[in-house]
Amino acid sequence: MHIILTATFAAFVRGCTNIIVTPGASEDGNMILAYSSDSHNLYGFLYHYPPVKVAPGSSMDVYDWDSGKFLGSIPQVAPEGENTTFNVVGNCNQHNLCIGETTFGGVPELLEQPEAIVDYGSLIYITLQRTRTAVQALRLMTELVQDYGYASEGESFSIVDTKEAYLLEMIGKGTHQLGSVWVSCKVPDGTILAHANHARIGSEFLYDETCDHSDDVIEFAIQTGLYKPSSPDDFSDFSFSAVYDPKKTYEMRYTDARVWDIYRSFMTPEDQKAFDVKYMSHVMGHDVHNKDVLPLFLMKPSKKVSLNDIRARMSSHYENTALEYGNDVGGGLFEMPYRPRPNSWKYQGKTYVNERSVAVPKTGWNFIAHLRSLDRVAHECLQTVFWFGADDCSTAPRIPVFPCAIGLSTHFYGLGSQQGHTSPIMHWDMDKAFWIQNMVSNFVYYRWSDSYPVLKEKLDQVHHDFERQVENLENQVALLMSKGSGEGVDFDVVKLISAFTVKVGDDLHRDWIKFYGQLFVTFRDFVHMREDKNNAACGCFSDEIGMTDVWKERIIAETGDHYEVPNEGEVPL
């Protein structure tokens, strides 16, 4: 058993996806937040911020999450009524507050704020250490950037607790002044919200009483020439998204297409058709002047959403939609749903685009946070199951972690650039889950059509087994609680949960190394090896899988009779 008492999370760049499922929309009546953190430069670490005792006058250093650059120091502050900060594991804290994000960039002139100290990564992790609820987090995040400036591009933040969810979108003020402009909206219970690198809040904040905004969100846009009202007192056509993150042709297909894919997956076939008719022009970026933009929320999902449904959504490559791309010529013999980056490319003076699905190879890590209400579990520490994976959402297994844990498996632990540490992404390490999960993923990519079904079956089995282990842990905690209450019992609960968190990480790492070996044995050298106990020589049968008729036709169409055997009576070797 490996126990690490301190850990962290690592930096990323534009290219993430978030899904919020509110309790009224979920199958079991609980909140779900899913998040992928996508960047080739991102090491898949699981972070841990243990409680820190706050001394009067103490400070904390702030480093930019993307670059590792030291930004400055700010006062260290304990949560209200506490003398220590809260325990944070991953993107959730011990009080079941979770935060995710996607970068939307926005108006270029607002992206540089040289004197700012707080970047978007610091904003997330400082907030998790200091607040208990989504409302408190929303207030602190907007106060921090007001006081210390905002050192990042435009961001959309998912902020959830067990009862409420909010979308916060902000962008800095560039060199005009310190701080940011922002808008926020509460996600109505019974709905789903997704965002994917494009600002989603339009004019909703003007008339929805559950929304809020910075005092100068419109005034600043007018002063900087980004917005001109139709009349001095009429701001009804103001849209945060349109003003601070204007639509661009290619970017809609890169960003909002993922939201379209997520929303339509929870619709009836009839509603999908109507949805596509209305929004495909927007999704494809064919007409940036079209005022039809995707709805902020999916108001009425066709069914209650389960944890497995969200696993499927985070694994999407646009299967069974107009944007499905695995089976064209770019997918190769094994219909791989990925293409070499960059996503846009030129040929003979024209620009083309590769699809950008929810699941991508460049994912550093991802999670699905399942936030249960207290009346469904025996102890507050069991409320959030933080399902964490260290690679691609469609190929990486997720371990169940709990934000109360004070120990993590060394296979998943790491220090990030937000603490001034350069990630060891250029150093191979078989002891780290990030590398082993990448080994499996990259092997499967190039044999997708025949090896991915094997991987998918394994993922389902692993997650099902972990779900049973979580149930067993809950029963053990309930037994502890039945024997008494108080600080002693709470400490025993934390120890039990920590031991569990370490064990599942250690167990999965060993299992995934073994699974990589099984895949390699089965699919090496363009054959499919199967066990055959009747074969005394090798105990195996090698199945030469050949090519589909579709690929045979393509090859013949391109090469003519180049490969044709002149004498049909002869069989080539």
N, C-alpha and C positions, 0 to 999 in steps of 0.2 A: 504494500500500500504506500502510495506517495502522497504526502500532504504538503501543500504550499500555503502559507498563511497570507501571502500578498500576491496580487496579480493585476493585470490590466487588459485593454482592448486595442487595436492598431489602426493606423490612418487609412483613408481612402479618398478617392476622387469621384467626380460626377459619374453616376451610373447605378443608382439603387432603386429598389421598389419596396413600398410599404402597403400593407393591407390591414385595415381595422375592421373587425367584426364586433359590433356591439352586442351586449347580452341578449337583447330582444330578437336579434337576428341569428343567434347561434343555437345549435341543436341542444346543448345542455344548459343554456341560459347564462353562460359565462363570457367574459371579454376575451378576445383574441387579438394579438398584434403580431404580424409577420413582417420580417425585414431581411433584405439581402444587402450586404455591403460589398459593392462590386468595384474592384480595381486590380489590375495586374501587379501593382506595387504593394498590395496589402497582404500582410502575413496573417493567417487565420489563428489569432490568439484569443483566448478567453481571459478577460481581465477581472481582477478583484480589487476593489478599494475597501480595505478594512476600516473600521471606525478609528478616527483620529481624535485624541483629546485636544481640545482647543484652548490654548493658553491666551490670556488677555494680550492684545497687541500682536499676535502671531500673524504670519502671512503665508501665502502659498504661491509657488511659481507656476506660470502658465506657458505652455508650449503649443504651437500650432500643430493640430493633428495631422494635417496633410504634409507639412514640410519638416516638422520637428524643430522649427525655429523658436527660440526663446522670445516670448512676446512681452513679458514683464511680470510683476508680482501684484497681487491683490490681497486684501485682508482675508484671513481664514475665519470663517464664521460657522458656529454650531447651529443646528436647527433650533427653532424656538422651543424653550423649555428643556434643552439638552446641553450637556457639556462635551459631547463627542458627536462626530459626524455619523451618518448612517452607513451600514454595510451595503456594498454594491457588488453584485456579481453580474458580469455582462452588462446589459442595458436595463437592468431592473434593480431596485433596492429592497431592503428587508421589509418595507411597508407596502410592497406590491405596486410600486409606481414604475412604469416602463416608458422609455422614450426611444423612438427611431427617427430617421430622417431620410430625405432625398435632396440632392443639390439641384437647383434649377438655374443657377448662374444669374441671369437677368441682364439688365442694362449695363453695358461694359463700363461706363463712366462712374458707376457706383460701387465697383468691386474693390477698389483700392482705398484703404483707410489707414494710413501709415501709423497713426498714434494709437490705434485700437489695441486692446490687450486680450479681449475674449474672442476666441474663434468658435466655430460651431461645435467642435468636439468638446472643448472645455465647457461650453454652455450645457451640453448634455450631462457630463459627468459631475460637474460642480452641483448642478441642480439635483441629480439623483442622491448626492451625499447630504443635501440640506433640506429636502422637502418630502412631505408624506403623500400628498394628493396631486391629482392633475391640475386642479385649480391653483394650488400653491406653486406648482412647477411653472405654470404659465405666467404667473405674476413675477416670479423670481427671474425667469429667463429674459423677460422684457425689461426688468429693472437692471439686470447686469449689463446689458448692451447699452442702456441709457447712461449708466455710470462710467463704464470702461471702454465703450466703443465696440464695434463689431468687425472682426478681422477676417471675414469670410465672404464668399459669394452668397447669392440668394439661396435660402434654404426653406424647405417644408419640413416641419417637425410633427411627428405623431406622438401625442402625449396621452397616456392612458393609465387609469387605475382600475380597480375591480368594478367600479360603478359608472365612471364617466370617461369620455374620450374627447380630445380636442385636436384640431389641426391648427398649427401656428405657422404662418409664413412671414419671413422677414428678409429684408435686404438692407445693406449698409447705405450710408449717405455719401460715400466716396470722400473726396477732399472738401466737400461743402461744409460739413460739420461732423462732430463725433456722434456716434449712435446709429440708430436704424429707424426705418419705417416698417410697420408690421400690421398684420390683420390676423384674427383668430376666429374660428367658429367651432361651436360644440357639435359633435357628431350625434344626430338624433338617435335615440335608442330604437332598435329595430331596423337600422340601416347598416350599410357597408360603405366604407370609404377607402379609396386607393389613390396613391399618388406616385409619380414616377418621373422625377427630374423636370417637371414643368409646373409652374405655380397653378394651383387649382381654384383658389378663391377669387371670384369675379366681383360682382356687385352685391353678393349676398349680405356682406357685413353692413350694408347701408340700411337694410330693413329687417334683419333678423336680430331679435333682442338677445339671442344667445351668442351672438358674435361680438367682438370687441376690436379695437384698432388703436394705433398710436394717434395722438391728438392731431398730428400734422401729416397724416398719410396722404391726404388730398392736397393740402396747402404746399407741401414740399414738391409734389409732382408739378404743380402749377409754377412754382418759383424756378424750378430747373428746366421748364419747357417741355416736360414729358407729357403733360396733359393740358388741354385747353378746353374749358367747359363751354357748353353751347350758349350759356348765359351766365352772368356773374353769380347768380344764386342757384343755379341748377346743376347739380352734380350727379344726377340720376343715371347718366351714362358712364360713370366712372367704374372701372374694373381694375382691381389690384393686379390681376394676372395680365390683362391686356396692356396696362401701363408699365409695369415693372418687369414683365417677362413676355414681351410681344411674341406672337406666333411666328414661326419660321417654317418653311415648307418641309425641309428634311427633319427638323426637330420634332414635329408632331408625330411622324412615323417612328421616331426613336423613343419618344416619351409617352404621349397619350395613347398610343396604340396598345401599350401594356395595360393601361386602365380600361380601355375598351374590351380587351381580352378578358380581364378579370370580371368586369360587370356582366358581360353577356353570358359568361359561364353560369351565372345564377339566374338566368331567365328561361322562360319557356321557348320552344322553337319559334312560335309565332312572334313573341316579343323580340327575339333575336333578329328576325327578319326586319321588323320595323326599326329597331335600333340601328342596324347596319345601313338601312336606306337613309336614315337621318344623319348619321355621324361618319360614314365612311370617307366623305370628302375631307372632313376635318382630320381624321386619323391618318389618311394618306398624304396630307399636306398639299392637296391639289388646289385648294383655294383658301389662302390665309385670310382673305377678307370676308369669308363666310362667317356669319355671327353665330352659327350653331356650334357650340362647344359642348364637350361632355358634361353631363350633370355632375355637380359636386358629390352628391351621395347617390348610391343605389337604394332607392326608397323602399322597394318591395321585392326582396329576393323571392324567387319562385319556391324556395324551400329553406328550411333552417340549415345553417351551415355547420358542418362538423370539423373537427381537427384534421381529419383525413382529407376533407374537401380543400382545406387551406394548403395542406401538403401538396395536393395535386395542382393547385393554382400556382404555387411557388415553383413547381416543376415544369411549367408550361413552355412550349416552344411553338405556340400558336396552332397546336394540333386541331384539326377539324374546323379550321377557320379559313377565311380568304387569304390570310397571311402565312399559312403553313408553307414551310420551305425545305423540309428535309428530303423531299422526294424529287427535287429538280436536279439538274446535272451537277450543281454545286455541292450536293450532298454526297456525291461519289457512289461507289458500289454498295456501300453499307448505309446509305441514306442518313448521313450524319446531319443533325439539325444545327450545325455551327459552321461558321465561315472564318477565315483569317481576318483579323482586324488590320487597318481601320474599317469602320462600318461603311464609309462612303469611298467610292473609287471611280476613276475616270477611264474612259476608253473612247478613242477617236473623237475627242472633243465633248463627249457627253458624260454627265455624272450619274452614277448608279448607287444603289444602297443595298447593304445587307440588312436583313431584319434584326431587330434588337428585342429579343423575347425576355420574359421575366427571368428564366434560368439562363445563365451565361457561364462560360468556362472561367472568366476572369474574377469570379466571386472569391473574396478573401474569406468571408464567413457569413453565416446567416442564422437567423433564429425564428422560432415561433413561440411567443409567450402566451401561455394559457393561464388566465387570471381567474381563479375561482372565488366565489363569495365565501365568507367565513362560515356561514351556516352549512356549508357542504364539506368542510374539512375539520380535522380535530384541532388544528393549531394554525395560527397566522403564518408561520414559516412554511406551511404546505400550500398556501393559496396559489402562488405562482409557480408553475412548472415551466422553466425556461429551457426549451428544446434548442440546443446549440449544435450547429454543424460547421466544420472548418473548410468548406469548399462549396462548389456548385450546388445550388438548391435541388437539382434533379438527380444528382449522383452521390451526394454526401449524406451519411447517416447522422442523425441528431441524437445527442445524449440528453437525458433529463437532468437539469441542474436547478438548484433552489437558491434564491437570492439571500437567504439567511446563512448559507454555508460559509464557514471560515477556513475551509480547505478545498483545494482543487487538484485534480490529477495533473502531474507534471507534463503529461502528453499534450494537454490543452492550454497550459499556463504560459503567459508571456508578458513582457513589459513593452509598452507602446511608445510611439513617437510623441504622444501627448505628455509623456513624462521625461522627454529628452533622450529617449533610447532609440537608436537606429535598429530597425528590425533585422534579423539575420536571414533575410529572404534570399541572399546569395550563398547561403551555406546549407547544404543538404544535411538533414538530421533525421535518421530513421526512428528516433525516439519521439518525434513530434507528429501529432495527428494530422497537421496541415499537409505534411509531405506524403504520408501514407494515403490520405484521402485523395490527394492529387494524383498519386500513382494509379489508383483504381479508376478515377475519373478519366484520366488521359488515355489509359488502355482501352476503356470502353468507347471513347469518342470515335476511334478509328475502326471499330467493329460494331457500330451502334445497332444495326438492325438485328443482329443475332446475339450480341452480348448484353445489351441494355435490358431485355426482358429478364435475364438471369439476375442482373443487378437489382432491378425493380422488385423482384420476388424476395431477394435478400433484404432490401430496405424495409419492406413491409413486415418481414419476419422479425427483424431487429427492433423496429418501433413497437410492434405488438408485444414483444418480450419485455421491452422497457416499460410499457404501460402496465403490465402485470407486476413488475418490480416496484413501480410507483405505488400501486395498490397495496402491495405487501408492506412498503414503508409506512403508508398511511395507517395501516392496522397496527404496526409496531408503535407509532406515535400515539395512537388512541389508547393503547394499553398503558403506555407511560403516563398519559394524562389521567387515566382512571385511578392511578395510585396516588394522585395528589396534584397540587398546583403550586405556583410560586416560582421564584428565581431558580431554585435548584432544578425543578422539572424543566423549565425553559432551557437551561443550560444543557441538560441531558438531551433534549430534543434537538438542539443545535448540533451537538456532538454526533448524534445519530444521523442527522441529515447530512452533515459534512462527510462522515464516513461513507455514506451512500453515494454522494456526489463524486468522491474520489474513486470509489470502486467502479462505477459505471464507465467513467472515463478510461480507467486502466483496462477494464474488460473489453471495451469496444476496440481500443487500440490493438490489443493482441488479436482480437477476432478479425479486424480489418487487414492486418498483415497476412493472416492465414487466408482470408478471402481473396486477396490479390494473387496469392500463389495458385489458388484454385482456378481463378479466371485465366491466368497465364497458361497453366497446364491445359485448360480446355480449349482456348482459342488461339494458340500460337500458330505462326506460319500459315495463316490463311486457311486453316482447316478447323473442323470442330471435332475435338477428341472426346470419345465417350468410353465409359468403362465396359469391358467385355471379359468377364471372368473365364470364358471358354477359350480365350486366346492365351495359350501358355507362354508365348514369346514376350508379350508386353502387358497382357491383361487389358487391352485397349482395342478400340475400333476408330480409325481415322476417317471422318466423313469429309470428302472434298466437296465443298459447298457450291463451287461454280458460280455462275452469274445468272441473274434473272433474265427473262426474255426481253424485258424493257431495255436492259443494258446491252444485250446482244444486238438488238435492233439499232440502238444508238451507234454502236461500234461499226456495224456494217454500213449504216448510212454515212458515216464519216470516212471510212477507209475502203469502201467498195469490196473488191475481191482480194484485197491484200492478204487477208488471213484465210481465204478459202482453200480447202484441200482439193486439188485438181481431180484426184481419183477417189470418188466417194467410197470405194470399196476398201480403202486403206484407213486404218484408225491411227491418228497421231498419238505419239507418246505423251 
